[in-house]
Amino acid sequence: MHRFQRKGGKLYAEGVSLNGLADRFGTPLYVYSAGTISDHYRGLRQALRAVDPLICYSVKANSNLAILSLLARLGSGFDVVSGGELERVQQAGGQSAKCVFAGVGKTDEEIELGLRYGVKAFHVESEEEMDRIAMVAGRKARRRAPIALRVNPDIAAGGHAKITTGTYANKFGIPFEEVVSIYRRAGKDRRLCLRGVQMHIGSQITQGAPFRAAVRKMIPLVKQLKKEHGLEYFDIGGGVGIVYEDALASGRQGWWKTRQAQKAIPLSEYADSVVPLLKDLKMKILLEPGRFLVGNAGVLVTEVLYRKRTGRKNFVIVDAGMNDLLRPALYEAYHQIEPVGSPRKGTVSTDVVGPVCESGDVFCHDRGISPVDRGDRLAILSAGAYGFSMSSNYNTRPRPAEILVQGNRARVIRTREKVADLWRGEKKS
Ligand SMILES: *Cc1c(COP(=O)(O)O)cnc(C)c1O
């Protein structure tokens, strides 16, 4: 479910008109619905209540402080992949004891930071990294470094090669076969404390089967590790897929409850594929959803600048570009595009493109969208995850403002960048 819908033909985020927000704050503009994020957080907890999971929101999906703070107040923990993200969680009022620290390339400084803040555990991605964490802990801290190994179960999942992480062709995790011996070695190291075991097989997974296959493969290993080392938790990662096509219509139906809203995984199916296997482990279960919590909770509002035709195509040129929303260019990702005002009659086959000087700066190819004029606004839907957090200043473009809507209230949670912000730190001579 999400809380973007048409009222009197015009698009609203909860009780707030998107055209009104664009008038006030300009475009391009990210708009998030707080109610949608809460609904998704509570829906996920409810679906998996039989295992009472600790949800560790994957910060990289959307790291705005207001979003982190909202999730912290709901009781969420956090999955961070850099020292910077850990600092953000602190700033937002999140608890470090509910933070897990992942990533294949942690620096000494980041390890020290994690120790200082007292993270729940470092998720270790290689044997060399484990030794380094032990060394830094031995040198600096008075207490042991809490760790969990990230196991690569060698299961293919994920909608696109660039978001598959759980096979041996990927850089992530420790090969399944080596895990037991590495834990044994770690268990003898007095600088380390073995907390759990983790996996994360990919992103935008829309079937239960890969989750079930990976958990099933992991269970005997997890049981053995629990017995040998008294591990507290099994973290099954994130990756729960969301609706991108027909995202607007599916908002009303509650897309996670049905398959009607095609292609996404209903929460019940996700729960059914993992809960029965996890229940008799009698361990704490951790989840690391990113996209699921925030993806459908955000839109990118953009304004039409120009239209042009070539012999082959109709182009609509908008003021948002690939620097603002990279997913279509990076992953060939589909985002539904909807007029913010009342849709006009009919559809025109259109490429919606940004102003950035790259042929890849395209939000859709030959898609039938309702005809638009200069000054009309379009909403690029399902842009709440991996949207702003992947944005850049390419072409010296200031990044958009971000707005959080709650009911009839809208609040600026990040002001629009100014051009002068972009050369801060640079030296002319
Ligand atoms: C990116 C990532 C996640 C979140 O993935 P989603 O598909 O957004 O749920 C969770 N865990 C790890 C280790 C990640 O790298």
The ligand as an SDF file (V2000), in Angstrom:
LIG
                    3D

 15 15  0  0  0  0  0  0  0  0999 V2000
   21.4300   -3.0810    0.0320 C   0  0  0  0  0  0  0  0  0  0  0  0
   21.3830   -4.0350    1.1220 C   0  0  0  0  0  0  0  0  0  0  0  0
   20.1840   -4.3200    1.7870 C   0  0  0  0  0  0  0  0  0  0  0  0
   18.8580   -3.7490    1.3680 C   0  0  0  0  0  0  0  0  0  0  0  0
   18.4220   -4.2380    0.1330 O   0  0  0  0  0  0  0  0  0  0  0  0
   16.9310   -3.9290   -0.3440 P   0  0  0  0  0  0  0  0  0  0  0  0
   16.8230   -4.6280   -1.6400 O   0  0  0  0  0  0  0  0  0  0  0  0
   16.8180   -2.4500   -0.4950 O   0  0  0  0  0  0  0  0  0  0  0  0
   16.0080   -4.4630    0.6730 O   0  0  0  0  0  0  0  0  0  0  0  0
   20.2260   -5.1670    2.8780 C   0  0  0  0  0  0  0  0  0  0  0  0
   21.3870   -5.7290    3.2910 N   0  0  0  0  0  0  0  0  0  0  0  0
   22.5530   -5.4930    2.6670 C   0  0  0  0  0  0  0  0  0  0  0  0
   23.7900   -6.1240    3.1720 C   0  0  0  0  0  0  0  0  0  0  0  0
   22.5990   -4.6420    1.5670 C   0  0  0  0  0  0  0  0  0  0  0  0
   23.7500   -4.4240    0.9440 O   0  0  0  0  0  0  0  0  0  0  0  0
  1  2  1  0
  2  3  1  0
  2 14  2  0
  3  4  1  0
  3 10  2  0
  4  5  1  0
  5  6  1  0
  6  7  2  0
  6  8  1  0
  6  9  1  0
 10 11  1  0
 11 12  2  0
 12 13  1  0
 12 14  1  0
 14 15  1  0
M  END
$$$$
